């Protein structure tokens, strides 16, 4: 494995291991971006995945990067090389995709920005492990087999750690985090739509604090 790949793996692990939960944020209003990020960071959640699912996503990423120094901002739902290059130029700390394609893996291999590719099967995980990836997104976690599936992967694939996302909630996050091959979980419950709409950032901080209190083994 090259020094560049090892460095990216180390940086990604450090960002994801900083807290048990990575908020998965779909921001419709750019005005919510900075107060939302500040509220999450105040509650202890520093790795923030802003998904590229809305027209406000890029401006939101740019604003958080400029105004919330405690946040490690990542871009999520990246599905094309053009998107990868665009968010790399913004200065994101990591890039997340729901799955992995040859073209995405190719552009990621030449990028200084760590890549968290999505997998749903053992075969996909093994393919990315061969390419040098040691931390993967397990997506959609609940629909792809959930805790039982990840537990089954721990013995044959001991060197891979996962960030399960998709159907992960306050009710099942602890079960995922108890697995030895889970570094963190991704979830949106820490940023409920009602709190964003009303600007109730104290609610967000409270949910973030509760999420931060979840412990991995």
Residue pairs with C-beta under 8 A, 6 or more apart in sequence:
1 132
2 132
4 112
5 109
5 132
8 112
8 113
8 114
8 115
9 114
9 132
9 133
9 134
9 135
11 93
11 94
11 114
12 94
12 114
12 115
12 116
12 135
13 134
13 135
13 161
13 183
15 46
15 47
15 72
15 74
15 93
15 94
15 114
16 22
16 47
16 94
16 116
16 135
16 163
16 183
16 184
17 183
17 184
18 46
18 47
18 72
19 44
19 45
19 46
19 47
19 184
19 211
19 212
20 173
20 177
20 184
20 185
20 211
20 212
20 214
20 215
20 216
21 45
21 173
21 184
21 185
21 186
21 187
21 190
21 208
21 211
21 212
21 214
22 45
22 47
22 48
22 49
22 74
22 163
22 165
22 184
22 185
22 186
22 187
23 40
23 45
23 47
23 48
23 49
23 186
23 187
23 188
23 190
23 191
23 208
24 49
24 51
24 76
24 165
24 186
24 187
24 188
25 36
25 48
25 49
25 50
25 51
25 60
25 188
25 191
26 51
26 53
26 54
26 188
27 33
27 36
27 50
27 54
27 56
27 57
27 60
27 196
28 54
28 56
29 56
29 196
30 56
30 59
30 60
30 63
32 60
32 196
32 199
33 50
33 56
33 59
33 60
33 61
33 63
33 64
34 63
34 64
34 67
34 68
35 199
35 201
36 191
36 196
36 201
36 204
37 48
37 64
37 67
37 68
37 71
37 73
38 68
38 201
39 201
39 202
39 204
39 205
39 208
40 46
40 48
40 71
40 190
40 191
40 204
40 205
40 208
41 48
41 68
41 70
41 71
41 208
42 205
42 208
43 190
43 204
43 205
43 206
43 207
43 208
43 209
43 211
43 212
44 208
44 209
44 211
44 212
45 190
45 208
45 211
45 212
46 70
46 71
46 72
47 72
47 74
47 93
47 94
47 184
48 64
48 71
48 72
48 73
48 74
49 74
49 75
49 76
49 96
49 186
50 57
50 60
50 61
50 64
50 73
50 74
50 75
50 76
51 57
51 75
51 76
51 77
52 58
52 75
52 76
52 77
52 78
52 79
52 83
52 87
53 77
57 75
58 86
58 87
58 90
61 73
61 75
61 87
61 90
61 92
62 90
64 71
64 73
65 71
65 73
65 90
65 91
65 92
72 93
72 94
73 92
73 93
74 92
74 93
74 94
74 95
74 96
74 116
75 83
75 87
75 90
75 92
75 94
75 95
75 96
76 96
76 97
77 96
77 97
77 98
78 84
78 87
78 95
78 96
78 97
78 104
79 97
79 98
79 104
80 103
80 104
81 103
81 104
81 106
81 107
84 95
84 104
84 107
84 108
84 111
84 113
84 115
85 107
85 111
87 95
87 113
88 95
88 111
88 112
88 113
92 113
93 113
93 114
94 113
94 114
94 115
94 116
95 108
95 111
95 113
95 114
95 115
95 116
96 115
96 116
96 117
96 118
96 137
96 186
97 104
97 115
97 116
97 117
97 118
97 137
98 118
98 137
98 139
99 117
99 118
99 119
99 120
99 124
99 139
100 117
100 118
100 119
100 124
100 127
100 128
104 115
104 117
105 115
105 117
105 128
105 131
108 115
108 117
109 131
115 133
116 135
116 136
116 137
116 163
117 128
117 133
117 136
117 137
118 136
118 137
118 138
118 139
118 165
119 125
119 128
119 136
119 137
119 138
119 139
120 138
120 139
120 140
120 144
121 144
122 153
122 156
122 157
125 136
125 153
125 157
125 160
126 157
128 136
129 157
129 159
129 160
133 160
134 159
134 160
134 161
135 160
135 161
135 162
135 163
135 183
136 160
136 161
136 162
136 163
137 162
137 163
137 164
137 165
137 186
138 144
138 149
138 150
138 162
138 163
138 164
138 165
139 164
139 165
139 166
140 165
140 166
140 167
141 150
141 164
141 165
141 166
141 167
141 168
141 176
141 185
142 166
142 167
142 168
142 172
143 166
143 167
144 166
145 152
146 164
146 167
146 172
147 172
147 175
147 176
147 179
150 162
150 164
150 176
150 179
150 181
150 182
151 179
153 160
153 162
153 181
154 179
154 180
154 181
157 181
158 181
160 181
161 181
161 182
161 183
162 181
162 182
162 183
163 182
163 183
163 184
163 185
163 186
164 176
164 182
164 185
164 186
165 185
165 186
165 187
166 186
168 176
168 185
168 186
168 187
169 187
169 189
170 187
170 189
170 210
170 211
173 185
173 187
173 211
173 214
174 214
176 182
176 185
177 184
177 185
177 214
177 215
177 216
177 217
178 216
178 217
179 217
180 217
182 216
183 216
184 216
187 211
189 207
190 204
190 207
190 208
190 211
191 204
191 207
192 203
192 204
192 207
194 200
195 201
195 203
195 204
195 207
196 204
